[in-house]
Amino acid sequence: MALFCIHGLDRPDAEPVRLQHYPAHRAFLETARDWGVTIAASGPLMSDDGERMIGSLFIIEADCAVTAASFNAADPFAKANLWQSISIRRFSLRRGSIGLAA
């Protein structure tokens, strides 16, 4: 298993899309194990003033990049074309404790 960082930045004026698909997105995250993924950390990226959600960040544990990408592609946010850019990169945890699966 390896860690991957999924970093998505919302398209301009995406807040209505984000809010519309938020319940489905949250429900989807509960199925992560069905996709072979453990979510170590996740949450919205915020504007500098902390008032608006402007993207998403996930740190996940998966067997490979293909699994991470498949999980991301199935997310209702991805299906709704919420993100103007998305990157999925292998991540090496140097400091911190994010409650990874044993």
Buried (B, 14 or more C-beta within 10 A) or exposed (E): EBBBBBBBBBBEEBEEBBEEBBEBBEEBBEEBEEBBBBBBBEEBBEEEEEEBBBBBBBBBBBEEEEBBBBBBEEBBBBEBEBBEEBEBEEBEEEEEEEEBEE
